[in-house]
């Protein structure tokens, strides 16, 4: 019965989701071209808010638990497991004061209204995961940008989303580059739960009545870890231990 109800709700959701992307695309373009970074960022923040409201049409609840006071005067490296595209808007919205930027695959840099524009012009980095000669310099430049601007870099070390919630082994090469290039950063592990259930039936219909939960763990000082391998292991374990499937 739940799957039957999901069909009409998914149609309504997709219409509203598509309208948000189409409406905010020219708003983003105008803000970026004629007003500047701050206006562009506010338009992107507003987009994330409305994208989350679209999820409410599917009976989706979103909880973002962050008991930590994170300074905006230093950069952050946000490390998270990855269960679906629905991980992204809540992180961007609830961490918006930190000017969140993403490490994203290059395929997302074109063809998606609003999304592609923000990834190309909002400070994120697009990498070709099959081409280390492009990815490494791009990541290094991105790390320097985050260090110099005290903004937040988000990286999903699994590389691709988990389709059933079970975490994949972290691939840490990109994270290692960020740690090297953003020496003043705090490492902020985040665990995402239940986002994968949005696609439990595939792309259509979407899952309904889900409660997506985000848990922000205790930030880690890079200076407290002389052994970077130990740090990477600790970050992965912290995130994985809180995943509930």
Residue frames as qw, qx, qy, qz and C-alpha x, y, z in Angstrom:
[[0.000, 0.884, 0.468, 0.000, 0.00, 0.00, 0.00],
 [0.325, -0.766, 0.092, 0.546, 2.82, 2.39, 0.88],
 [0.376, -0.135, 0.586, 0.704, 4.38, 1.92, -2.55],
 [0.188, 0.633, 0.674, 0.332, 1.03, 2.56, -4.26],
 [0.147, -0.932, -0.256, 0.208, 0.65, 5.85, -2.36],
 [0.475, -0.510, 0.285, 0.658, 4.22, 6.73, -3.27],
 [0.454, 0.344, 0.578, 0.584, 3.41, 7.00, -7.01],
 [0.076, 0.871, 0.358, 0.328, 1.18, 10.11, -6.95],
 [0.439, -0.862, 0.015, 0.254, 3.25, 11.70, -4.17],
 [0.623, -0.226, 0.393, 0.638, 6.42, 11.20, -6.22],
 [0.348, 0.592, 0.476, 0.549, 4.83, 12.90, -9.24],
 [0.183, -0.956, -0.204, -0.110, 3.89, 15.90, -7.10],
 [0.609, -0.649, 0.186, 0.415, 7.36, 15.96, -5.54],
 [0.614, 0.058, 0.440, 0.653, 9.17, 15.81, -8.87],
 [0.194, 0.795, 0.376, 0.434, 7.10, 18.68, -10.26],
 [0.339, -0.940, -0.037, 0.005, 7.88, 20.85, -7.24],
 [0.703, -0.421, 0.304, 0.486, 11.55, 19.79, -7.22],
 [0.547, 0.339, 0.441, 0.626, 11.92, 20.61, -10.90],
 [0.028, 0.911, 0.276, 0.305, 10.19, 23.97, -10.49],
 [0.519, -0.812, 0.082, 0.256, 12.59, 24.90, -7.68],
 [0.657, -0.183, 0.400, 0.612, 15.60, 24.14, -9.85],
 [0.373, 0.557, 0.466, 0.577, 14.20, 26.00, -12.86],
 [0.151, -0.947, -0.238, -0.156, 13.07, 29.05, -10.86],
 [0.536, -0.778, 0.150, 0.289, 16.30, 29.42, -8.89],
 [0.749, 0.131, 0.305, 0.574, 18.60, 28.96, -11.87],
 [0.292, 0.707, 0.177, 0.619, 18.08, 32.48, -13.30],
 [0.438, -0.890, -0.021, -0.124, 18.03, 33.91, -9.78],
 [0.789, -0.399, 0.215, 0.414, 21.45, 32.34, -9.13],
 [0.617, 0.377, 0.288, 0.628, 22.75, 33.52, -12.50],
 [0.029, 0.877, 0.151, 0.456, 21.63, 37.10, -11.90],
 [0.587, -0.805, 0.074, 0.030, 23.01, 37.20, -8.35],
 [0.807, -0.211, 0.262, 0.486, 26.35, 35.76, -9.43],
 [0.536, 0.440, 0.311, 0.650, 26.78, 37.95, -12.50],
 [0.055, 0.724, 0.181, 0.663, 25.44, 41.28, -11.29],
 [0.512, -0.806, -0.003, -0.297, 25.46, 41.40, -7.48],
 [0.128, 0.647, -0.694, 0.291, 28.24, 39.16, -6.18],
 [0.364, 0.113, -0.909, 0.170, 29.16, 36.25, -3.98],
 [0.159, 0.067, 0.699, -0.694, 27.02, 37.03, -0.94],
 [0.619, 0.242, 0.038, -0.746, 23.83, 37.42, -2.98],
 [0.626, 0.249, -0.681, -0.286, 24.61, 34.25, -4.92],
 [0.195, 0.088, -0.903, 0.372, 25.16, 32.36, -1.68],
 [0.376, 0.137, 0.504, -0.765, 21.86, 33.57, -0.23],
 [0.694, 0.264, -0.262, -0.617, 20.04, 32.39, -3.35],
 [0.528, 0.201, -0.825, -0.015, 21.69, 28.98, -3.02],
 [0.045, -0.015, 0.792, -0.608, 20.77, 28.80, 0.67],
 [0.564, 0.190, 0.207, -0.776, 17.15, 29.63, -0.16],
 [0.664, 0.253, -0.580, -0.399, 17.14, 26.90, -2.81],
 [0.305, 0.116, -0.912, 0.250, 18.25, 24.31, -0.23],
 [0.301, 0.089, 0.584, -0.749, 15.44, 25.38, 2.11],
 [0.683, 0.270, -0.036, -0.678, 12.80, 24.90, -0.57],
 [0.563, 0.268, -0.762, -0.176, 14.30, 21.59, -1.74],
 [0.068, 0.028, -0.889, 0.451, 13.92, 20.28, 1.80],
 [0.485, 0.210, 0.363, -0.768, 10.32, 21.52, 1.90],
 [0.651, 0.277, -0.490, -0.509, 9.71, 19.54, -1.29],
 [0.335, 0.137, -0.922, 0.138, 10.82, 16.42, 0.57],
 [0.289, 0.060, 0.635, -0.714, 8.12, 17.09, 3.15],
 [0.667, 0.208, -0.196, -0.688, 5.58, 16.34, 0.40],
 [0.663, 0.154, -0.726, -0.097, 6.79, 12.72, 0.60],
 [0.785, -0.580, -0.139, -0.168, 6.26, 12.64, 4.36],
 [0.734, 0.206, -0.350, 0.544, 10.00, 13.01, 4.88],
 [0.440, -0.897, -0.016, 0.026, 11.29, 14.38, 8.17],
 [0.626, 0.489, -0.321, 0.516, 14.81, 15.77, 8.55],
 [0.609, -0.788, -0.028, 0.087, 16.65, 15.97, 11.88],
 [0.566, 0.582, -0.308, 0.496, 20.05, 17.65, 12.12],
 [0.703, -0.693, -0.119, 0.104, 21.69, 17.14, 15.50],
 [0.565, 0.478, -0.240, 0.629, 24.67, 19.41, 16.11],
 [0.560, -0.777, -0.259, 0.124, 25.49, 20.12, 19.78],
 [0.673, -0.203, 0.046, 0.709, 28.85, 21.67, 18.95],
 [0.085, 0.944, 0.050, -0.314, 29.71, 25.36, 18.65],
 [0.748, 0.176, 0.320, 0.554, 31.76, 25.63, 15.48],
 [0.151, -0.682, 0.053, 0.714, 33.64, 28.84, 14.86],
 [0.622, 0.739, 0.254, 0.055, 33.22, 30.61, 11.54],
 [0.026, -0.931, 0.339, 0.133, 36.73, 32.06, 11.94],
 [0.256, -0.461, 0.819, 0.226, 38.49, 28.91, 10.81],
 [0.559, 0.233, -0.585, -0.539, 38.00, 26.44, 7.97],
 [0.742, -0.121, 0.563, -0.343, 36.20, 23.11, 8.34],
 [0.297, 0.225, -0.850, -0.372, 36.65, 19.79, 6.62],
 [0.725, -0.020, 0.353, -0.591, 33.27, 18.06, 6.85],
 [0.170, 0.236, -0.933, -0.214, 33.53, 14.32, 6.30],
 [0.677, 0.057, 0.348, -0.646, 30.33, 12.32, 5.83],
 [0.391, 0.117, 0.897, 0.170, 29.02, 8.99, 4.67],
 [0.303, 0.263, -0.330, -0.854, 26.95, 9.22, 1.50],
 [0.398, 0.229, 0.871, -0.173, 23.58, 7.55, 1.03],
 [0.378, 0.660, 0.606, 0.233, 21.82, 9.68, -1.60],
 [0.238, 0.457, 0.153, 0.843, 21.59, 13.12, -3.18],
 [0.422, -0.769, -0.306, -0.369, 19.27, 14.00, -0.30],
 [0.701, -0.380, -0.247, 0.550, 22.30, 14.18, 1.99],
 [0.456, 0.242, 0.089, 0.852, 23.33, 17.44, 0.39],
 [0.135, -0.692, -0.245, -0.665, 20.64, 20.08, 0.95],
 [0.645, -0.729, -0.228, -0.025, 20.39, 19.56, 4.75],
 [0.716, -0.248, -0.035, 0.651, 24.18, 19.85, 5.15],
 [0.291, 0.380, 0.198, 0.856, 24.19, 23.01, 3.04],
 [0.309, -0.735, -0.295, -0.527, 21.24, 24.53, 4.91],
 [0.707, -0.682, -0.181, 0.037, 22.11, 23.68, 8.51],
 [0.691, -0.335, 0.090, 0.634, 25.80, 24.46, 8.04],
 [0.423, 0.785, 0.288, 0.350, 25.17, 27.50, 5.84],
 [0.217, -0.968, 0.107, 0.059, 26.99, 30.00, 8.07],
 [0.623, -0.467, 0.498, 0.381, 30.20, 28.10, 7.24],
 [0.424, 0.687, -0.346, -0.477, 29.82, 28.61, 3.46],
 [0.764, -0.099, 0.637, 0.024, 29.71, 24.92, 2.55],
 [0.450, 0.614, -0.494, -0.420, 31.50, 23.81, -0.63],
 [0.930, -0.020, 0.335, -0.152, 31.60, 20.30, -2.08],
 [0.120, -0.407, 0.817, 0.391, 34.00, 17.92, -3.71],
 [0.745, 0.378, 0.353, -0.421, 31.81, 16.68, -6.58],
 [0.621, 0.074, 0.657, 0.421, 32.25, 14.56, -9.67],
 [0.058, -0.262, 0.340, 0.901, 32.65, 16.51, -12.90],
 [0.014, -0.359, -0.834, -0.419, 29.51, 15.00, -14.43],
 [0.124, -0.735, -0.604, 0.281, 27.41, 17.19, -12.11],
 [0.234, -0.437, 0.061, 0.866, 28.96, 20.33, -13.55],
 [0.244, 0.158, -0.409, -0.865, 26.58, 20.52, -16.49],
 [0.344, -0.190, -0.813, -0.429, 23.04, 19.60, -17.38],
 [0.347, -0.537, -0.732, 0.237, 21.37, 20.23, -14.02],
 [0.049, -0.770, -0.153, -0.618, 19.59, 23.58, -13.57],
 [0.466, -0.818, 0.132, -0.309, 20.71, 25.44, -10.43],
 [0.886, -0.391, 0.193, 0.156, 22.86, 22.53, -9.21],
 [0.784, 0.268, 0.147, 0.541, 25.45, 22.68, -11.99],
 [0.159, 0.840, 0.000, 0.519, 25.61, 26.47, -11.87],
 [0.536, -0.805, 0.186, -0.175, 26.33, 26.49, -8.14],
 [0.902, -0.224, 0.220, 0.297, 28.97, 23.78, -8.43],
 [0.652, 0.458, 0.143, 0.587, 30.74, 25.69, -11.20],
 [0.144, 0.678, -0.008, 0.721, 30.50, 29.19, -9.72],
 [0.578, -0.746, -0.099, -0.315, 29.89, 28.79, -5.98],
 [0.176, -0.753, 0.592, -0.229, 33.36, 27.67, -4.89],
 [0.904, -0.142, 0.393, -0.095, 33.02, 23.89, -5.04],
 [0.028, -0.554, 0.738, 0.383, 35.42, 21.68, -6.98],
 [0.903, 0.293, 0.052, -0.310, 34.57, 19.30, -9.81],
 [0.248, -0.558, 0.771, 0.183, 36.94, 16.38, -10.24],
 [0.784, 0.303, -0.442, -0.314, 37.37, 13.60, -12.76],
 [0.750, -0.460, 0.442, -0.174, 37.66, 10.53, -10.58],
 [0.940, 0.211, 0.210, 0.168, 39.17, 8.60, -13.49],
 [0.562, 0.653, -0.090, 0.499, 41.88, 11.18, -14.13],
 [0.646, -0.587, -0.210, 0.440, 44.25, 11.72, -11.18],
 [0.465, 0.086, 0.135, 0.871, 46.27, 14.24, -13.21],
 [0.142, -0.572, -0.275, -0.760, 43.23, 16.53, -13.21],
 [0.623, -0.650, -0.412, -0.142, 41.81, 15.60, -9.81],
 [0.692, -0.322, -0.281, 0.582, 44.95, 16.12, -7.70],
 [0.254, 0.126, 0.006, 0.959, 45.76, 19.72, -8.78],
 [0.335, -0.545, -0.378, -0.669, 42.05, 20.61, -8.56],
 [0.695, -0.575, -0.427, 0.068, 41.85, 19.26, -5.01],
 [0.577, -0.178, -0.204, 0.770, 45.01, 21.11, -3.99],
 [0.038, 0.307, 0.162, 0.937, 43.69, 24.39, -5.36],
 [0.525, -0.583, -0.447, -0.429, 40.36, 23.79, -3.65],
 [0.704, -0.441, -0.410, 0.377, 42.11, 23.12, -0.34],
 [0.376, -0.003, -0.086, 0.923, 44.04, 26.37, -0.61],
 [0.216, -0.463, -0.318, -0.799, 40.80, 28.23, -1.33],
 [0.653, -0.594, -0.450, -0.132, 39.12, 26.79, 1.79],
 [0.650, -0.284, -0.295, 0.640, 42.18, 27.58, 3.92],
 [0.245, 0.119, 0.047, 0.961, 42.32, 31.19, 2.72],
 [0.320, -0.398, -0.303, -0.805, 38.59, 31.90, 3.07],
 [0.190, -0.084, 0.761, -0.615, 37.78, 30.01, 6.31],
 [0.713, 0.056, -0.188, -0.673, 34.98, 28.14, 4.56],
 [0.685, -0.180, 0.664, -0.240, 33.88, 24.51, 4.80],
 [0.383, 0.345, -0.750, -0.415, 34.81, 21.68, 2.45],
 [0.816, -0.051, 0.410, -0.404, 32.48, 18.67, 2.34],
 [0.323, 0.417, -0.806, -0.267, 33.85, 15.36, 1.13],
 [0.916, -0.075, 0.168, -0.358, 32.19, 11.95, 0.86],
 [0.134, -0.593, 0.779, 0.154, 35.14, 9.54, 1.08],
 [0.709, 0.144, 0.684, -0.089, 33.05, 6.55, -0.03],
 [0.153, -0.190, 0.629, 0.738, 33.24, 8.10, -3.49],
 [0.380, -0.200, -0.584, -0.689, 29.71, 7.10, -4.42],
 [0.572, -0.322, 0.240, -0.715, 26.50, 6.63, -2.50],
 [0.110, -0.048, 0.977, -0.177, 25.58, 3.51, -0.57],
 [0.442, -0.152, -0.533, -0.706, 22.40, 2.05, -2.04],
 [0.671, -0.393, -0.615, -0.128, 21.41, 0.10, 1.07],
 [0.458, -0.845, 0.063, -0.269, 22.81, 2.21, 3.88],
 [0.887, -0.318, 0.089, 0.322, 25.75, -0.07, 4.58],
 [0.034, -0.909, 0.284, 0.303, 28.93, 2.04, 4.42],
 [0.853, 0.456, -0.116, 0.227, 31.54, 1.47, 1.77],
 [0.732, -0.301, -0.040, 0.609, 35.23, 1.53, 2.57],
 [0.021, 0.953, 0.003, -0.302, 36.49, 5.10, 2.67],
 [0.729, 0.379, 0.104, 0.560, 38.88, 6.15, -0.08],
 [0.405, -0.807, -0.177, 0.391, 41.01, 8.71, 1.68],
 [0.586, 0.154, 0.218, 0.765, 43.28, 10.16, -1.02],
 [0.036, 0.710, 0.277, 0.647, 41.16, 13.30, -1.47],
 [0.561, -0.807, -0.173, -0.064, 40.77, 13.74, 2.28],
 [0.758, -0.300, 0.036, 0.577, 44.52, 13.46, 2.72],
 [0.382, 0.403, 0.217, 0.803, 45.03, 16.27, 0.21],
 [0.252, -0.809, -0.249, -0.469, 42.54, 18.49, 2.04],
 [0.720, -0.649, -0.117, 0.216, 44.21, 17.82, 5.38],
 [0.673, -0.059, 0.116, 0.728, 47.56, 18.79, 3.90],
 [0.221, 0.430, 0.276, 0.831, 46.27, 21.95, 2.22],
 [0.381, -0.714, -0.164, -0.564, 43.99, 23.12, 5.05],
 [0.512, 0.090, -0.688, 0.506, 46.27, 22.80, 8.10],
 [0.121, -0.131, 0.431, -0.885, 44.18, 25.11, 10.28],
 [0.586, -0.211, -0.448, -0.641, 40.96, 23.19, 9.71],
 [0.528, -0.152, 0.682, -0.483, 38.75, 21.40, 12.17],
 [0.242, -0.009, -0.904, -0.353, 37.68, 17.94, 11.01],
 [0.537, 0.012, 0.365, -0.761, 33.91, 17.57, 11.45],
 [0.031, -0.049, -0.975, -0.214, 32.57, 14.00, 11.02],
 [0.578, 0.086, 0.136, -0.800, 28.87, 13.67, 10.15],
 [0.179, 0.078, 0.978, 0.068, 26.81, 10.50, 10.05],
 [0.516, 0.088, -0.225, -0.822, 23.77, 10.30, 7.76],
 [0.239, 0.095, 0.954, -0.155, 21.04, 7.76, 8.43],
 [0.428, 0.509, 0.702, -0.256, 18.02, 6.71, 6.36],
 [0.246, 0.622, -0.241, -0.703, 18.72, 8.89, 3.33],
 [0.001, -0.181, 0.896, 0.405, 19.11, 5.74, 1.21],
 [0.264, 0.393, 0.851, -0.227, 15.46, 4.87, 1.90],
 [0.343, 0.615, 0.027, -0.710, 14.39, 7.69, -0.40],
 [0.474, 0.471, -0.585, -0.459, 15.44, 5.41, -3.26],
 [0.494, -0.173, 0.825, -0.212, 14.40, 2.08, -1.76],
 [0.727, 0.449, 0.492, -0.170, 12.17, 1.39, -4.81],
 [0.571, 0.269, 0.406, 0.661, 14.63, 2.84, -7.31],
 [0.126, 0.007, 0.086, 0.988, 14.23, 6.25, -8.92],
 [0.490, -0.074, -0.106, -0.862, 10.44, 5.91, -9.24],
 [0.259, -0.885, -0.159, -0.352, 8.46, 5.90, -7.09],
 [0.197, 0.524, -0.560, 0.610, 10.44, 7.40, -4.24],
 [0.429, -0.280, -0.785, 0.348, 10.34, 6.19, -0.68],
 [0.276, -0.664, -0.141, -0.681, 7.85, 7.98, 1.55],
 [0.710, -0.656, -0.104, -0.234, 7.52, 8.57, 5.28],
 [0.796, 0.095, -0.332, 0.496, 11.25, 8.48, 5.99],
 [0.387, -0.919, 0.028, 0.066, 13.10, 10.22, 8.80],
 [0.701, 0.475, -0.221, 0.484, 16.54, 11.31, 7.57],
 [0.582, -0.802, -0.024, 0.131, 18.88, 11.93, 10.48],
 [0.532, 0.628, -0.302, 0.481, 22.19, 13.79, 10.57],
 [0.708, -0.674, -0.088, 0.192, 24.53, 13.56, 13.54],
 [0.338, 0.806, -0.327, 0.359, 27.44, 15.98, 13.83],
 [0.860, -0.291, -0.285, 0.308, 30.21, 14.38, 15.89],
 [0.454, -0.806, 0.059, 0.376, 32.83, 16.05, 18.05],
 [0.490, 0.843, -0.211, 0.060, 35.18, 18.15, 15.90],
 [0.895, -0.206, 0.067, 0.391, 38.77, 16.97, 15.72],
 [0.044, -0.927, 0.287, 0.236, 41.86, 19.15, 15.90],
 [0.814, 0.502, -0.267, 0.121, 44.46, 18.19, 13.32],
 [0.104, 0.711, -0.571, 0.398, 47.21, 19.14, 15.77],
 [0.683, -0.391, 0.488, -0.377, 46.07, 16.39, 18.16],
 [0.953, 0.151, 0.261, 0.007, 46.98, 13.69, 15.64],
 [0.157, -0.697, 0.581, 0.390, 50.63, 13.29, 14.73],
 [0.284, -0.023, 0.908, 0.306, 49.79, 10.13, 12.82],
 [0.436, 0.221, -0.202, -0.849, 47.49, 11.03, 9.91],
 [0.439, -0.030, -0.854, -0.279, 46.64, 7.36, 9.31],
 [0.153, -0.286, -0.811, 0.486, 45.33, 7.19, 12.86],
 [0.237, 0.315, 0.168, -0.903, 43.26, 10.34, 12.25],
 [0.462, 0.141, -0.550, -0.681, 41.72, 8.94, 9.07],
 [0.378, -0.144, -0.915, 0.015, 40.88, 5.67, 10.80],
 [0.031, -0.306, -0.637, 0.706, 39.34, 7.53, 13.73],
 [0.348, 0.252, -0.084, -0.899, 37.17, 9.69, 11.45],
 [0.496, 0.033, -0.726, -0.475, 35.91, 6.68, 9.49],
 [0.318, -0.199, -0.892, 0.254, 35.18, 4.68, 12.64],
 [0.103, 0.262, 0.432, -0.857, 33.35, 7.59, 14.25],
 [0.471, 0.198, -0.265, -0.818, 31.05, 7.96, 11.25],
 [0.518, 0.032, -0.804, -0.291, 30.49, 4.25, 10.65],
 [0.163, -0.113, -0.863, 0.464, 29.76, 3.42, 14.29],
 [0.271, 0.313, 0.408, -0.814, 26.69, 5.67, 14.21],
 [0.432, 0.124, -0.562, -0.695, 25.18, 4.24, 11.02],
 [0.490, 0.090, 0.759, -0.419, 21.99, 2.31, 11.70],
 [0.331, 0.150, -0.680, -0.637, 20.68, 0.12, 8.89]]
